[in-house]
Each structure stands twice: as structure tokens, then as C-alpha cells.
Amino acid sequence: MSSVLYDAQGPRAKRRNVLYTAVFLVALAAVLWWVFKALDDKGQLEWVLWKPFFSGTEAYSTYIWPGLQNTLKAAALAMVIALPLGATLGIARLSDHLWIRVPVGMIVEFFRAIPVLVLMIFGLALFAQYTDVSSDDRPFYAVVTGLVLYNASVLAEIVRAGILALPKGQSEAAMAIGLRKNQVMRLILLPQSVTAMLPAIVSQLVVIVKDTALGGAVLTYPELLASANTMSGYYGANIIASLTIVAVIFVIINFSLTSFASWLEGRLRRRKKSTGAVLGVDDTVNIPGHAGTGTAA
């Protein structure tokens, strides 16, 4: 039986796919066994190295929780600033005015081309040379600055692409009934494009959470990954155990974020399903700025 997207597999194709799957599973099992054996031979699986994480709360309250707080604080602040800034830049790139579109496009392309770590280092030097921010707070400001500049530029392109992906008939129909361009963007294009942009936006938010680790590795910002090095030194060369616990925490955070986004996307799609009703002239009265005739106010 054929599908719209592909032809149904025949007996030979099914056998071949089963064989490929079996080979892959065997190879995966071999790799996992090799990793397990290597760690066991090096003594990294001994209980004494993992005991601090499973027999008390000292490691979590002293190292992991403060590091997690710093990670979430930097990521949350960067998200709060980067999301509206990215949306503003993305909309500005669609402006009809050349004096707005060109400079904004140059800014977006410039910061997209620079690695986020370079932006963090630049921010640290900037705050040290030209501000009165204390040396203890500079890493935090530098991390947030780098995350905002880079991710706002990426989010701007996501917003621009999401709006341009909509059929041109959407804006043409809106302008035909007298909506101004800002109303078309605010009432027609943005609400529809948000659902399509949501997976890409959430992926970028996950990147923000993970990139906070760069601040700990280079700028001595005491975030979650930096706490792993401190823990391994305190408890005695259990770096594999510490990094594993930190990795699991990152996975939980990012998985929760993507799961929430998937739920929100599905909810938005269900709410936007049309009833199929045809609107009459009197129904346009509630559109802001319009009379019952559909002409501009």
C-alpha cells in the first residue's frame, strides 16, 4: 500500500531495513560496552567516586544548586532581553524604509558572524575598561551581553523568515480591507507566524541555556559546569561523575523546555483552527480601525 509521501516497502526492502537496524544496534551495544569497560578499567565506576551524589545533599546544596541558580539567572535574563530585541530587529529588516532596513541588516549579520564566546570576552573587557561594574559581577554581565547580542541576531532571522514564509495573500487581503501595514503585521502576520516559528525559537533558547557554560569555562562565571570542576577537586578526582551529573541536569532542563514548547505549539494550532464560517460585512466592525464597510477609519 502506497502513501502520498513514499512508496510502500517491498519484501526485500523490509528485510534490508531489518538487517540495517540489527547491525546498528549491535554496533551501538559494542560502543557502549567499550565505554563502560574503559571507565571500569580506569576505576571511574567505583562507588566512592559516585557516593557524594547518592548518599547525601552536600554536593547539591554546596555546588550544584548555586551553579544551577547562576546558569538559570544568566539564561533567563538573556532570554528576556533577546526575545523582544530579536523580534524588533526581525520586523525592522522587513521595513519598507531603506534607512531602517539596511543598517538593521548590517547589525544582524555582523553579530551573527561573531562567535558568542568572542562577544563574551569583548563584553568582559568593555565592562572592565569603561564601567564601574565590580570584578565579581563582570563575568555575569559579560555572559549576558554575549548571549543577547548573538541570539537576538539569530532570533531576528527566525522572525523574519517566519513572516516571509506566510503566503503573500495574507497581507494583500488585509490591505484590501483597509488595514495599515503596522496593523497587518500586528494582527495578521505575527499571530500566524508565531506557531511556525516556535520550534526554532525554542531551539535557540536551548542554545542560550547551554552557552552559559562558556562563561564558566573561560570567564570564571560560577555556573553549573564550573561547579563540576570544583566538586571534582573537593571530592577527589571524580570528574567523570561530576560531569555526568551536570550533563543529566542540562538534559532535564532542555528536555523540559522543548516539551513545554511542543505542548504550547499544539495548543496554539488547535486554537487557530478555523470554524469555516463566512464573515459578513457587519462582522468587520470589531476589527480595530475599521467601520462596518471594511474601509479604513
C-alpha positions as MATLAB code, in Angstrom:
seq = 'MSSVLYDAQGPRAKRRNVLYTAVFLVALAAVLWWVFKALDDKGQLEWVLWKPFFSGTEAYSTYIWPGLQNTLKAAALAMVIALPLGATLGIARLSDHLWIRVPVGMIVEFFRAIPVLVLMIFGLALFAQYTDVSSDDRPFYAVVTGLVLYNASVLAEIVRAGILALPKGQSEAAMAIGLRKNQVMRLILLPQSVTAMLPAIVSQLVVIVKDTALGGAVLTYPELLASANTMSGYYGANIIASLTIVAVIFVIINFSLTSFASWLEGRLRRRKKSTGAVLGVDDTVNIPGHAGTGTAA';
ca = [
       0.000    0.000    0.000;
       1.463    3.332   -1.076;
       1.428    6.621    0.800;
       1.238   10.154   -0.505;
       4.794   10.737    0.690;
       6.523    7.472   -0.251;
       6.023    4.066   -1.839;
       5.369    1.121    0.424;
       8.378   -1.110    1.027;
       8.598   -4.459   -0.664;
       9.768   -7.702    0.994;
      13.427   -7.152    0.042;
      13.439   -3.569    1.322;
      11.874   -4.680    4.613;
      14.490   -7.401    5.090;
      17.270   -4.942    4.254;
      15.964   -2.388    6.778;
      15.703   -5.067    9.469;
      19.299   -6.053    8.741;
      20.497   -2.443    8.929;
      18.683   -1.954   12.216;
      20.205   -5.100   13.700;
      23.715   -4.065   12.588;
      23.238   -0.597   14.085;
      22.032   -1.999   17.419;
      24.974   -4.395   17.590;
      27.408   -1.564   16.818;
      25.779    0.666   19.424;
      25.947   -2.069   22.039;
      29.638   -2.606   21.212;
      30.400    1.098   21.622;
      28.540    1.274   24.935;
      30.383   -1.812   26.186;
      33.713   -0.296   25.123;
      32.940    2.922   27.012;
      31.815    1.005   30.088;
      34.926   -1.213   30.026;
      37.260    1.759   29.578;
      35.712    3.615   32.512;
      35.794    0.474   34.660;
      39.442   -0.177   33.860;
      40.307    3.393   34.901;
      38.388    2.998   38.164;
      35.842    5.689   37.243;
      32.880    3.482   38.168;
      33.942    2.852   41.749;
      31.264    3.660   44.280;
      33.484    6.055   46.227;
      33.519    8.451   43.268;
      29.724    8.457   42.868;
      28.806    8.264   46.550;
      28.640   12.076   47.154;
      25.758   12.348   44.660;
      23.683    9.468   46.011;
      24.278    9.490   49.760;
      23.511   12.995   50.929;
      22.703   16.506   49.765;
      26.006   18.238   50.467;
      27.179   18.136   46.829;
      23.870   19.533   45.605;
      23.425   22.268   48.204;
      27.063   23.385   48.166;
      27.995   23.149   44.497;
      25.250   22.105   42.084;
      22.370   24.275   43.305;
      24.352   27.564   43.401;
      25.779   26.788   39.961;
      22.333   25.935   38.604;
      20.944   29.192   40.004;
      23.640   31.188   38.206;
      23.023   29.295   34.959;
      19.276   29.909   35.076;
      19.739   33.542   36.096;
      22.025   34.339   33.165;
      19.919   32.321   30.692;
      16.616   33.820   31.862;
      17.882   37.398   31.674;
      19.377   36.776   28.229;
      16.069   35.282   27.029;
      14.017   38.186   28.395;
      16.210   40.699   26.547;
      16.991   38.723   23.384;
      13.408   37.693   22.520;
      11.859   41.178   22.171;
      15.087   42.598   20.747;
      15.261   39.834   18.148;
      11.606   40.302   17.225;
      12.139   44.048   16.824;
      15.207   43.562   14.640;
      13.466   40.915   12.550;
      10.478   43.173   11.882;
      12.786   46.115   11.175;
      14.538   44.080    8.474;
      11.190   43.906    6.675;
      10.693   47.664    6.725;
       9.896   49.493    3.502;
      12.281   52.260    4.566;
      15.801   51.695    3.293;
      17.363   53.749    6.077;
      15.909   51.285    8.602;
      16.248   48.004    6.715;
      19.902   48.327    5.654;
      21.510   49.370    8.994;
      19.492   46.752   10.904;
      20.505   44.099    8.386;
      24.172   45.023    8.821;
      23.874   44.813   12.615;
      22.172   41.425   12.491;
      24.656   39.931   10.029;
      27.604   41.346   11.982;
      26.662   39.814   15.324;
      25.568   36.535   13.725;
      29.040   36.151   12.229;
      30.913   36.547   15.520;
      31.242   33.540   17.873;
      29.344   34.040   21.097;
      32.494   33.378   23.132;
      34.259   36.301   21.422;
      31.307   38.518   22.280;
      31.521   37.428   25.918;
      35.242   38.181   26.092;
      34.677   41.524   24.382;
      31.924   42.308   26.882;
      34.200   41.465   29.811;
      36.878   43.826   28.504;
      34.275   46.512   27.827;
      32.864   46.396   31.349;
      36.368   46.392   32.832;
      37.559   49.415   30.832;
      34.507   51.684   30.605;
      32.192   50.886   33.520;
      32.265   50.758   37.293;
      30.923   47.204   37.471;
      32.758   45.238   40.155;
      35.114   42.445   39.186;
      32.788   39.924   40.829;
      29.824   40.961   38.652;
      31.677   41.445   35.359;
      31.537   37.759   34.280;
      27.753   37.738   34.712;
      27.292   40.932   32.697;
      29.708   39.695   30.023;
      27.924   36.350   29.664;
      24.512   38.008   29.346;
      25.860   40.588   26.893;
      27.362   37.943   24.621;
      24.247   35.780   24.744;
      21.933   38.703   23.992;
      23.932   40.103   21.060;
      24.368   36.767   19.328;
      20.994   35.179   19.992;
      18.989   38.331   19.313;
      20.566   38.393   15.846;
      19.689   34.738   15.251;
      16.146   35.255   16.565;
      15.787   38.240   14.241;
      16.411   35.966   11.266;
      13.964   33.396   12.643;
      11.262   36.053   12.961;
      11.963   37.464    9.509;
      11.920   34.008    7.908;
       8.719   33.061    9.742;
       6.902   36.143    8.500;
       8.182   35.787    4.932;
       7.073   32.132    4.910;
       3.428   33.169    5.110;
       1.529   33.395    1.802;
       1.534   36.908    0.343;
      -2.213   36.659    0.045;
      -2.470   37.121    3.805;
      -1.103   40.657    3.764;
      -2.707   41.502    0.422;
      -6.148   40.531    1.701;
      -5.620   42.517    4.900;
      -4.568   45.618    2.984;
      -7.522   45.155    0.653;
      -9.933   45.701    3.555;
      -8.047   48.825    4.613;
      -5.628   47.645    7.293;
      -2.482   49.695    7.666;
       0.899   47.974    7.491;
       1.506   48.029   11.243;
      -1.951   46.506   11.751;
      -1.226   43.835    9.142;
       1.965   42.933   10.974;
       0.419   43.038   14.448;
      -2.968   41.458   13.772;
      -2.389   39.161   10.794;
       1.222   38.160   10.197;
       2.761   37.878   13.664;
      -0.038   35.791   15.263;
       0.120   33.271   12.400;
       3.907   33.104   12.177;
       4.442   32.570   15.913;
       3.210   28.988   15.732;
       5.514   28.176   12.822;
       8.470   29.935   14.458;
       8.014   28.362   17.881;
      10.196   25.233   17.361;
      13.093   27.312   16.006;
      12.722   29.878   18.778;
      12.768   27.199   21.479;
      15.818   25.588   19.872;
      17.584   28.929   20.192;
      16.506   29.238   23.823;
      18.063   25.830   24.459;
      21.260   27.159   22.873;
      21.175   30.082   25.320;
      20.986   27.718   28.293;
      23.886   25.614   27.010;
      26.063   28.583   26.036;
      26.115   29.847   29.620;
      28.721   27.110   30.139;
      31.161   29.149   28.037;
      31.150   31.790   30.736;
      32.192   29.240   33.325;
      34.909   27.729   31.147;
      36.542   30.999   30.080;
      35.248   33.931   32.158;
      35.198   32.210   35.577;
      31.451   32.722   35.851;
      30.300   30.293   38.605;
      27.624   28.488   36.595;
      26.623   24.812   36.559;
      29.519   23.442   34.515;
      32.072   25.345   36.605;
      30.628   23.663   39.694;
      31.625   20.272   38.258;
      35.316   21.196   38.318;
      35.028   22.497   41.859;
      33.214   19.352   43.000;
      35.732   17.024   41.391;
      38.573   18.790   43.163;
      36.852   18.720   46.530;
      35.740   15.089   46.413;
      38.915   13.758   44.857;
      39.284   13.223   41.102;
      35.689   12.219   40.348;
      35.469   14.469   37.290;
      33.557   11.863   35.218;
      30.905   11.512   37.905;
      30.600   15.282   38.324;
      30.297   15.929   34.597;
      27.739   13.130   34.262;
      25.508   14.634   36.943;
      25.810   18.099   35.376;
      25.049   16.676   31.916;
      21.914   14.949   33.241;
      20.733   18.236   34.759;
      21.264   20.052   31.443;
      19.332   17.313   29.637;
      16.427   17.616   32.082;
      16.284   21.409   31.735;
      16.443   21.416   27.949;
      14.048   18.480   27.581;
      11.543   20.247   29.834;
      11.875   23.395   27.735;
      11.327   21.584   24.427;
       8.445   19.535   25.877;
       6.704   22.689   27.048;
       7.224   24.250   23.623;
       5.723   21.201   21.904;
       2.691   21.353   24.182;
       2.312   25.102   23.593;
       2.655   24.716   19.821;
      -0.042   22.048   19.733;
      -2.339   24.183   21.867;
      -1.835   27.209   19.611;
      -2.533   25.146   16.500;
      -5.750   23.760   17.982;
      -6.937   27.235   18.952;
      -6.268   28.600   15.470;
      -8.332   26.002   13.617;
     -10.992   27.739   11.570;
     -14.668   27.016   12.034;
     -15.262   27.522    8.331;
     -17.792   30.288    8.961;
     -18.051   33.072    6.382;
     -17.833   36.571    7.851;
     -20.295   39.186    6.742;
     -19.833   42.922    6.439;
     -21.150   43.529    9.952;
     -18.520   41.166   11.385;
     -15.716   43.542   10.422;
     -16.913   46.170   12.893;
     -14.754   44.665   15.632;
     -11.554   44.958   13.600;
      -9.578   47.865   15.116;
      -9.642   50.959   12.970;
     -12.447   49.807   10.651;
     -16.087   50.558   10.119;
     -18.728   48.077    9.020;
     -17.985   48.813    5.372;
     -14.442   47.478    5.723;
     -12.861   50.839    4.862;
     -10.052   52.377    6.860;
     -11.000   54.626    9.729;
];
